[in-house]
């Protein structure tokens, strides 16, 4: 049985739709043993989606209250999803998910996951219309995400494919794409950190596969990578979404175990 736990959770402190209280109560009602929150780290160049500096203080204070209230009933952790380009300290948090949400082009930051229209515009204006060059630029940054963020968990490795269902912008089966993705994967594997299998885009109906894709998941297994299941939840309904079917896919890719984060290190369980 897949443990009922999620460590990639957002609330109204950043771009989530539900409060901390709503997420805690929903997780408990679903029988969760652990719930890790991962508010988006502050990014000065884009405050539209992340926790504010004052919000971080309130986030930590409120989570401390809920930790105490649910002691002995459900473990609650105050993590952070640290963006590659964030310069904020991660010291106050229990754990860090390291993610790349932007590409920096000519000194300006362009998010890769806001809309397909914005992505297509950046591809046209900065990459000569070549989606594969855009994807390669993303993976070049992703390769360095653990070093830059100090991540305990590698977030949505191939987020650049969020709006690429059906290979509409670039071919994920091409040699160029595979080379860029696998080169980044190899670099991250050297850190020993686990990759999350993230079902968030599946829940939103944007993808039919999790991050990483099934093809990349197989490559990760071949190279001895470790995985951790995540629903990247922004509302209560999505908590734990697709974990059972994703576990089946992971087993088909060759994985026999997955990990849970704990304060004393990653805990392995059988899929």
Residue frames as qw, qx, qy, qz and C-alpha x, y, z in Angstrom:
[[0.000, 0.887, 0.461, 0.000, 0.00, 0.00, 0.00],
 [0.370, 0.514, -0.034, 0.773, 1.26, 3.49, -0.90],
 [0.302, -0.396, -0.512, 0.700, 1.74, 5.58, 2.27],
 [0.059, 0.867, 0.432, 0.240, -0.70, 8.46, 2.48],
 [0.421, -0.652, 0.001, 0.631, 1.64, 11.42, 2.53],
 [0.508, 0.734, 0.219, 0.395, 2.46, 14.38, 0.34],
 [0.545, -0.488, -0.048, 0.680, 5.40, 16.78, 0.59],
 [0.176, 0.088, 0.352, 0.915, 4.61, 19.18, -2.27],
 [0.092, -0.712, -0.693, 0.059, 1.70, 21.29, -1.02],
 [0.157, 0.221, 0.054, 0.961, 0.74, 24.92, -1.67],
 [0.102, -0.659, -0.664, 0.338, -1.68, 27.23, 0.11],
 [0.137, 0.929, 0.292, 0.182, -3.01, 30.76, -0.09],
 [0.455, -0.738, 0.177, 0.466, 0.35, 31.94, 1.24],
 [0.208, -0.309, 0.600, 0.708, 1.49, 31.56, -2.37],
 [0.383, 0.145, -0.476, -0.778, -0.51, 30.41, -5.41],
 [0.067, -0.191, -0.976, 0.078, -2.59, 27.74, -3.68],
 [0.342, -0.430, -0.444, -0.708, -6.38, 27.91, -3.56],
 [0.702, -0.565, -0.412, -0.131, -6.89, 26.69, 0.02],
 [0.267, -0.823, 0.357, -0.351, -5.68, 27.75, 3.44],
 [0.165, 0.385, -0.867, 0.271, -3.28, 25.82, 5.63],
 [0.486, -0.040, 0.650, -0.582, -6.17, 24.81, 7.86],
 [0.812, 0.333, 0.007, -0.480, -8.19, 23.50, 4.93],
 [0.607, 0.478, -0.634, -0.048, -5.27, 21.46, 3.62],
 [0.046, -0.318, 0.847, -0.424, -4.43, 20.04, 7.05],
 [0.618, 0.067, 0.521, -0.585, -8.01, 19.01, 7.80],
 [0.801, 0.411, -0.198, -0.387, -8.49, 17.49, 4.33],
 [0.431, 0.466, -0.767, 0.090, -5.28, 15.47, 4.59],
 [0.237, -0.198, 0.806, -0.505, -6.24, 14.19, 8.02],
 [0.738, 0.214, 0.289, -0.572, -9.70, 13.20, 6.79],
 [0.755, 0.471, -0.398, -0.222, -8.06, 11.29, 3.94],
 [0.950, -0.301, 0.046, 0.071, -6.01, 9.35, 6.47],
 [0.517, 0.696, -0.351, 0.354, -2.66, 10.95, 5.76],
 [0.799, -0.412, -0.223, 0.378, 0.20, 10.11, 8.09],
 [0.437, -0.415, 0.076, 0.794, 2.26, 13.13, 6.97],
 [0.362, 0.854, 0.332, 0.169, 1.71, 16.40, 5.16],
 [0.521, -0.299, 0.097, 0.794, 4.60, 18.58, 4.05],
 [0.264, 0.918, 0.236, -0.180, 3.94, 22.14, 2.94],
 [0.627, -0.040, 0.325, 0.706, 6.17, 23.71, 0.29],
 [0.176, 0.911, 0.225, -0.297, 5.29, 27.35, -0.22],
 [0.662, 0.594, 0.078, 0.450, 6.98, 29.01, -3.19],
 [0.554, -0.363, -0.106, 0.741, 10.11, 30.88, -2.16],
 [0.105, 0.895, 0.142, -0.410, 10.14, 34.64, -2.56],
 [0.597, 0.206, 0.375, 0.679, 11.38, 35.90, -5.93],
 [0.083, -0.581, -0.135, 0.798, 11.85, 39.67, -6.10],
 [0.042, 0.184, -0.541, -0.820, 11.42, 39.79, -9.89],
 [0.475, -0.245, -0.620, -0.574, 7.97, 38.12, -9.73],
 [0.164, -0.080, 0.700, -0.690, 5.82, 38.41, -6.62],
 [0.604, -0.019, -0.260, -0.753, 2.63, 37.21, -8.31],
 [0.836, -0.050, -0.498, -0.225, 2.85, 33.55, -7.28],
 [0.590, 0.129, -0.650, 0.462, 5.22, 33.28, -4.32],
 [0.511, -0.689, -0.430, 0.280, 5.18, 33.88, -0.58],
 [0.086, 0.902, -0.116, 0.406, 5.96, 37.45, 0.42],
 [0.370, 0.351, -0.639, 0.575, 8.77, 38.06, 2.90],
 [0.398, -0.260, 0.442, -0.761, 6.24, 38.84, 5.60],
 [0.868, 0.005, -0.179, -0.463, 4.15, 35.90, 4.44],
 [0.657, 0.250, -0.680, 0.207, 7.04, 33.52, 5.07],
 [0.013, -0.251, 0.659, -0.709, 7.10, 34.55, 8.73],
 [0.654, -0.056, 0.220, -0.722, 3.35, 34.02, 9.07],
 [0.824, 0.202, -0.468, -0.248, 3.56, 30.71, 7.17],
 [0.471, 0.235, -0.760, 0.382, 6.16, 29.33, 9.55],
 [0.227, -0.166, 0.558, -0.781, 4.28, 30.58, 12.61],
 [0.765, 0.017, 0.011, -0.643, 0.97, 29.10, 11.52],
 [0.792, 0.194, -0.573, -0.085, 2.50, 25.76, 10.59],
 [0.189, 0.261, -0.766, 0.555, 4.15, 25.58, 14.00],
 [0.513, -0.084, 0.386, -0.762, 0.68, 25.89, 15.54],
 [0.864, 0.148, -0.195, -0.440, -0.76, 23.14, 13.35],
 [0.537, 0.320, -0.755, 0.198, 2.22, 20.89, 14.04],
 [0.087, -0.176, 0.724, -0.662, 1.49, 21.19, 17.75],
 [0.660, 0.042, 0.185, -0.727, -2.26, 20.73, 17.29],
 [0.899, 0.220, -0.238, -0.293, -1.81, 17.51, 15.29],
 [0.040, 0.554, -0.808, 0.197, 1.10, 16.06, 17.25],
 [0.358, -0.073, 0.895, -0.254, 0.62, 12.30, 17.54],
 [0.644, 0.484, 0.478, -0.351, -2.11, 12.32, 14.86],
 [0.718, 0.620, 0.197, 0.247, -0.38, 13.47, 11.67],
 [0.564, -0.339, 0.128, 0.742, 3.12, 14.76, 11.01],
 [0.315, 0.922, 0.219, 0.047, 3.17, 18.29, 9.56],
 [0.651, -0.207, 0.162, 0.712, 6.28, 19.84, 8.03],
 [0.162, 0.928, 0.068, -0.329, 7.13, 23.37, 6.91],
 [0.676, 0.008, 0.438, 0.592, 9.09, 22.99, 3.69],
 [0.188, 0.756, -0.085, -0.622, 9.74, 25.36, 0.81],
 [0.765, 0.451, 0.362, 0.285, 9.78, 25.05, -2.96],
 [0.290, -0.706, 0.211, 0.611, 12.91, 27.01, -3.68],
 [0.672, 0.733, 0.104, -0.005, 13.09, 28.42, -7.18],
 [0.799, 0.144, 0.050, 0.582, 16.48, 28.32, -8.89],
 [0.289, 0.550, 0.038, 0.783, 16.53, 32.11, -9.14],
 [0.500, -0.823, -0.181, -0.196, 15.41, 32.83, -5.58],
 [0.388, 0.505, -0.498, 0.588, 18.06, 34.36, -3.33],
 [0.593, -0.600, 0.134, -0.520, 16.21, 33.72, -0.05],
 [0.062, -0.398, 0.871, -0.281, 17.63, 31.57, 2.74],
 [0.729, -0.154, -0.568, -0.350, 16.19, 28.09, 3.16],
 [0.212, 0.239, -0.774, 0.546, 17.50, 27.76, 6.72],
 [0.438, -0.126, 0.441, -0.774, 14.11, 28.22, 8.49],
 [0.800, 0.113, -0.210, -0.551, 12.46, 25.33, 6.63],
 [0.815, -0.251, 0.506, -0.131, 12.27, 21.62, 7.36],
 [0.659, 0.051, 0.630, 0.408, 13.17, 20.59, 3.80],
 [0.167, 0.614, -0.248, -0.731, 13.67, 22.03, 0.32],
 [0.717, 0.449, 0.515, 0.137, 12.19, 21.13, -3.04],
 [0.201, -0.496, 0.354, 0.767, 14.44, 22.58, -5.74],
 [0.544, 0.599, 0.586, 0.045, 12.64, 23.69, -8.89],
 [0.204, -0.147, 0.351, 0.902, 13.17, 25.69, -12.06],
 [0.301, 0.693, 0.606, -0.251, 10.18, 27.84, -13.01],
 [0.234, 0.918, -0.019, -0.320, 11.91, 30.44, -15.20],
 [0.747, 0.230, 0.178, 0.598, 14.40, 31.03, -17.96],
 [0.181, -0.804, 0.002, 0.566, 16.45, 34.20, -17.82],
 [0.606, 0.464, 0.409, 0.500, 16.74, 35.80, -21.27],
 [0.273, 0.564, 0.051, 0.778, 18.58, 39.10, -21.72],
 [0.096, 0.134, -0.507, 0.846, 18.28, 39.78, -18.01],
 [0.590, -0.140, 0.046, -0.794, 14.53, 39.21, -17.87],
 [0.224, -0.069, 0.949, -0.213, 12.80, 36.24, -16.27],
 [0.610, 0.063, -0.369, -0.698, 10.17, 34.29, -18.19],
 [0.604, -0.164, 0.691, -0.361, 8.20, 31.54, -16.47],
 [0.155, 0.188, -0.882, -0.403, 7.95, 28.20, -18.22],
 [0.086, -0.287, -0.952, 0.068, 4.67, 27.09, -16.67],
 [0.217, 0.339, 0.343, -0.849, 2.27, 30.04, -16.72],
 [0.662, 0.553, 0.260, -0.433, 0.74, 29.72, -20.19],
 [0.743, 0.212, 0.501, 0.390, 1.38, 28.16, -23.57],
 [0.342, 0.903, 0.173, 0.194, 1.02, 31.59, -25.18],
 [0.246, -0.912, 0.321, 0.062, 3.87, 33.05, -23.12],
 [0.719, -0.281, 0.569, 0.282, 6.04, 30.00, -23.77],
 [0.662, 0.519, 0.435, 0.321, 5.48, 30.24, -27.53],
 [0.148, 0.984, -0.006, 0.101, 6.32, 33.94, -27.49],
 [0.443, -0.749, 0.465, 0.162, 9.62, 33.34, -25.70],
 [0.758, 0.037, 0.574, 0.307, 10.48, 30.54, -28.13],
 [0.515, 0.759, 0.294, 0.270, 9.86, 32.89, -31.06],
 [0.009, 0.988, -0.089, 0.128, 11.63, 35.93, -29.62],
 [0.344, -0.774, 0.531, -0.006, 14.68, 34.34, -28.00],
 [0.600, -0.214, 0.758, 0.139, 15.13, 30.93, -29.63],
 [0.172, 0.335, -0.600, -0.706, 14.26, 31.66, -33.26],
 [0.781, 0.069, -0.149, -0.603, 11.13, 29.55, -33.04],
 [0.586, 0.231, -0.776, 0.040, 13.12, 26.45, -32.12],
 [0.750, -0.533, -0.012, -0.392, 11.32, 24.71, -29.26],
 [0.930, -0.066, -0.247, 0.264, 14.14, 22.20, -28.83],
 [0.403, 0.415, -0.304, 0.757, 16.62, 25.01, -28.14],
 [0.436, -0.579, 0.103, -0.681, 14.21, 26.36, -25.53],
 [0.929, -0.322, -0.126, -0.133, 13.96, 22.92, -23.89],
 [0.792, 0.173, -0.298, 0.505, 17.75, 22.54, -23.94],
 [0.078, 0.550, -0.265, 0.788, 18.16, 25.92, -22.24],
 [0.700, -0.521, 0.025, -0.488, 15.71, 24.83, -19.53],
 [0.965, -0.173, -0.167, 0.103, 17.54, 21.57, -18.85],
 [0.546, 0.420, -0.331, 0.645, 20.88, 23.38, -18.70],
 [0.260, -0.551, 0.295, -0.736, 19.50, 25.31, -15.72],
 [0.878, -0.322, -0.062, -0.348, 17.73, 22.29, -14.22],
 [0.835, 0.183, -0.426, 0.296, 21.02, 20.40, -14.14],
 [0.317, 0.329, -0.444, 0.770, 22.28, 22.86, -11.53],
 [0.472, -0.619, -0.215, -0.590, 19.18, 23.12, -9.35],
 [0.814, -0.454, -0.325, 0.162, 20.43, 21.06, -6.41],
 [0.577, 0.029, -0.186, 0.794, 23.66, 23.01, -6.13],
 [0.001, 0.426, 0.085, 0.901, 21.86, 26.35, -6.34],
 [0.560, -0.523, -0.166, -0.621, 18.93, 25.62, -4.03],
 [0.104, -0.335, 0.826, -0.441, 20.37, 23.02, -1.64],
 [0.747, -0.081, -0.219, -0.622, 17.39, 20.81, -2.50],
 [0.460, -0.204, 0.828, -0.248, 16.45, 17.66, -0.63],
 [0.590, 0.416, 0.690, -0.038, 14.02, 16.78, -3.44],
 [0.129, -0.131, 0.508, 0.842, 14.25, 17.56, -7.17],
 [0.431, 0.493, 0.452, -0.606, 10.99, 19.17, -8.31],
 [0.691, 0.615, 0.325, -0.195, 9.11, 18.45, -11.56],
 [0.570, -0.317, 0.487, 0.581, 12.23, 17.66, -13.58],
 [0.258, 0.181, 0.628, 0.711, 10.71, 18.17, -17.05],
 [0.138, 0.659, 0.470, -0.571, 8.30, 21.02, -16.24],
 [0.049, 0.420, -0.404, -0.811, 9.21, 22.49, -19.64],
 [0.079, -0.129, -0.885, -0.441, 6.81, 19.96, -21.19],
 [0.208, 0.358, 0.650, -0.637, 3.75, 21.28, -19.36],
 [0.503, 0.608, 0.132, -0.600, 2.23, 22.77, -22.52],
 [0.172, 0.496, -0.727, -0.441, 3.81, 20.30, -24.93],
 [0.661, 0.118, 0.700, -0.244, 1.23, 17.52, -24.91],
 [0.764, 0.550, 0.337, -0.002, 1.32, 15.74, -28.25],
 [0.606, -0.155, 0.288, 0.725, 4.75, 17.27, -28.95],
 [0.290, 0.874, 0.385, 0.064, 3.08, 20.44, -30.17],
 [0.019, -0.978, 0.189, 0.085, 6.14, 22.66, -29.52],
 [0.136, 0.652, -0.744, -0.047, 9.07, 20.22, -29.61],
 [0.873, 0.068, -0.444, -0.191, 9.65, 16.50, -30.08],
 [0.548, -0.640, 0.477, -0.250, 10.46, 14.78, -26.80],
 [0.951, 0.013, 0.298, 0.080, 11.47, 11.65, -28.70],
 [0.564, 0.782, -0.204, 0.170, 14.15, 13.46, -30.69],
 [0.797, 0.031, -0.293, 0.528, 17.85, 12.89, -30.08],
 [0.173, 0.501, -0.176, 0.829, 18.33, 16.57, -29.24],
 [0.575, -0.588, 0.004, -0.569, 15.67, 16.55, -26.53],
 [0.941, -0.274, -0.193, 0.056, 16.82, 13.26, -25.03],
 [0.647, 0.264, -0.289, 0.654, 20.44, 14.44, -24.99],
 [0.070, -0.556, 0.187, -0.807, 19.54, 17.64, -23.10],
 [0.741, -0.492, -0.033, -0.457, 17.26, 15.89, -20.63],
 [0.953, -0.146, -0.210, 0.165, 19.58, 12.98, -19.94],
 [0.489, 0.399, -0.319, 0.707, 22.61, 15.23, -19.55],
 [0.320, -0.560, 0.204, -0.736, 20.72, 17.16, -16.86],
 [0.901, -0.332, -0.121, -0.251, 19.54, 13.93, -15.27],
 [0.835, 0.122, -0.343, 0.412, 23.09, 12.59, -15.09],
 [0.186, 0.484, -0.331, 0.788, 24.29, 15.77, -13.39],
 [0.563, -0.486, 0.132, -0.656, 21.49, 15.61, -10.82],
 [0.943, -0.153, -0.290, -0.052, 22.01, 11.92, -10.14],
 [0.577, 0.312, -0.472, 0.589, 25.50, 12.74, -8.90],
 [0.227, -0.497, 0.309, -0.778, 23.90, 14.68, -6.02],
 [0.181, -0.078, -0.949, 0.246, 22.10, 11.58, -4.75],
 [0.338, 0.169, 0.377, -0.846, 18.85, 13.50, -4.31],
 [0.352, 0.357, 0.864, 0.027, 15.51, 11.87, -5.26],
 [0.133, -0.086, -0.433, -0.888, 13.36, 13.04, -8.14],
 [0.461, 0.251, 0.565, -0.636, 9.71, 13.61, -7.36],
 [0.055, 0.307, 0.820, 0.479, 7.13, 11.92, -9.57],
 [0.134, 0.268, 0.272, -0.914, 4.75, 14.85, -9.76],
 [0.167, 0.446, 0.856, 0.200, 1.08, 14.30, -10.71],
 [0.048, 0.541, 0.289, -0.788, 0.05, 17.97, -10.53],
 [0.243, 0.321, -0.423, -0.812, -0.34, 18.58, -14.27],
 [0.180, -0.178, -0.937, -0.242, -2.27, 15.33, -14.63],
 [0.026, -0.527, -0.705, 0.474, -4.76, 16.53, -12.03],
 [0.148, 0.587, 0.052, -0.794, -5.19, 19.79, -13.93],
 [0.725, 0.531, 0.430, -0.081, -5.77, 17.95, -17.20],
 [0.209, 0.873, -0.329, -0.292, -2.67, 19.39, -18.85],
 [0.181, 0.501, -0.837, -0.122, -0.73, 16.15, -19.15],
 [0.917, -0.070, -0.241, -0.309, -1.47, 12.45, -19.44],
 [0.808, 0.043, -0.430, 0.400, 1.85, 11.58, -17.76],
 [0.505, -0.823, -0.097, 0.244, 3.51, 12.80, -14.58],
 [0.285, 0.826, -0.437, 0.212, 6.83, 14.63, -14.34],
 [0.004, 0.443, -0.646, -0.621, 9.18, 13.04, -15.24],
 [0.740, 0.265, -0.285, -0.549, 7.56, 11.47, -18.30],
 [0.962, -0.111, 0.230, -0.101, 7.34, 7.68, -18.48],
 [0.794, 0.512, -0.176, 0.278, 10.24, 7.61, -20.94],
 [0.138, 0.706, -0.463, 0.518, 12.46, 9.63, -18.62],
 [0.728, -0.475, 0.329, -0.369, 11.31, 7.60, -15.64],
 [0.990, 0.109, 0.016, 0.085, 12.69, 4.49, -17.32],
 [0.558, 0.602, -0.305, 0.483, 15.99, 6.25, -17.93],
 [0.311, -0.701, 0.384, -0.515, 16.08, 7.37, -14.31],
 [0.915, -0.281, 0.226, -0.178, 15.66, 3.79, -13.14],
 [0.882, 0.366, -0.139, 0.260, 18.40, 2.53, -15.46],
 [0.349, 0.622, -0.352, 0.606, 20.76, 5.01, -13.87],
 [0.513, -0.199, -0.692, 0.467, 19.88, 4.08, -10.29],
 [0.124, -0.377, 0.071, -0.915, 17.82, 7.17, -9.46],
 [0.075, -0.316, -0.826, 0.460, 15.45, 7.42, -6.50],
 [0.184, -0.455, -0.468, -0.735, 11.84, 8.65, -6.55],
 [0.028, 0.270, 0.646, -0.714, 9.32, 10.27, -4.22],
 [0.047, 0.580, 0.731, 0.356, 5.60, 10.55, -5.07],
 [0.059, -0.309, -0.227, 0.922, 4.13, 14.05, -5.10],
 [0.238, 0.671, 0.693, 0.112, 0.78, 15.57, -6.03],
 [0.223, 0.090, 0.106, 0.965, 1.98, 19.20, -6.15],
 [0.103, -0.660, -0.744, -0.017, -1.34, 20.09, -4.54],
 [0.037, 0.181, -0.019, 0.983, -2.85, 23.57, -4.77],
 [0.603, -0.287, -0.042, -0.743, -6.24, 22.48, -3.40],
 [0.560, -0.292, 0.671, -0.388, -7.65, 19.85, -1.07],
 [0.907, 0.274, 0.117, -0.299, -9.09, 17.56, -3.75],
 [0.662, 0.621, -0.417, 0.032, -5.72, 16.98, -5.39],
 [0.351, -0.637, 0.649, -0.222, -3.94, 15.70, -2.28],
 [0.537, -0.186, 0.823, 0.008, -2.46, 12.33, -3.20],
 [0.711, 0.536, 0.042, -0.453, -3.93, 12.48, -6.70],
 [0.773, 0.529, -0.324, -0.134, -2.97, 9.60, -8.97],
 [0.267, -0.650, 0.703, -0.112, -0.54, 7.96, -6.56],
 [0.793, -0.022, 0.598, -0.112, -1.79, 4.42, -7.15],
 [0.788, 0.593, 0.159, 0.044, -1.64, 4.58, -10.95],
 [0.216, 0.877, -0.416, 0.108, 1.67, 6.42, -10.79],
 [0.528, -0.498, 0.681, -0.095, 3.08, 3.70, -8.55],
 [0.864, 0.267, 0.426, -0.005, 2.03, 1.14, -11.17],
 [0.569, 0.809, -0.106, 0.106, 3.86, 3.16, -13.84],
 [0.143, -0.799, 0.570, -0.125, 6.92, 3.39, -11.61],
 [0.740, -0.209, 0.637, -0.044, 6.90, -0.38, -11.12],
 [0.810, 0.527, 0.253, 0.054, 6.59, -0.87, -14.88],
 [0.314, 0.886, -0.313, 0.138, 9.62, 1.38, -15.29],
 [0.735, 0.214, -0.557, 0.321, 11.52, -0.96, -12.98],
 [0.116, -0.497, 0.482, -0.712, 11.25, 0.76, -9.60],
 [0.572, -0.293, -0.765, 0.034, 10.49, -1.48, -6.64],
 [0.401, -0.549, -0.485, 0.550, 10.72, 1.20, -3.94],
 [0.100, 0.782, 0.144, 0.599, 10.02, 4.90, -3.39],
 [0.400, 0.009, -0.490, 0.774, 10.93, 7.35, -0.63],
 [0.288, -0.870, -0.375, -0.139, 9.29, 9.47, 2.04],
 [0.234, 0.582, -0.344, 0.698, 10.97, 12.51, 3.55],
 [0.665, -0.644, -0.366, 0.095, 11.51, 12.40, 7.31],
 [0.173, -0.957, 0.206, -0.106, 13.43, 14.72, 9.65],
 [0.602, -0.555, 0.552, 0.159, 16.12, 12.06, 10.05],
 [0.095, -0.347, 0.777, 0.516, 16.49, 11.22, 6.37],
 [0.612, 0.161, -0.421, -0.650, 14.65, 9.59, 3.51],
 [0.568, -0.093, 0.759, -0.305, 12.62, 6.51, 4.38],
 [0.263, 0.201, -0.777, -0.535, 12.23, 3.78, 1.77],
 [0.649, 0.119, 0.584, -0.473, 9.06, 1.77, 1.23],
 [0.312, 0.050, 0.874, 0.370, 8.02, -0.93, -1.22],
 [0.376, 0.187, -0.245, -0.874, 5.87, 0.13, -4.14]]
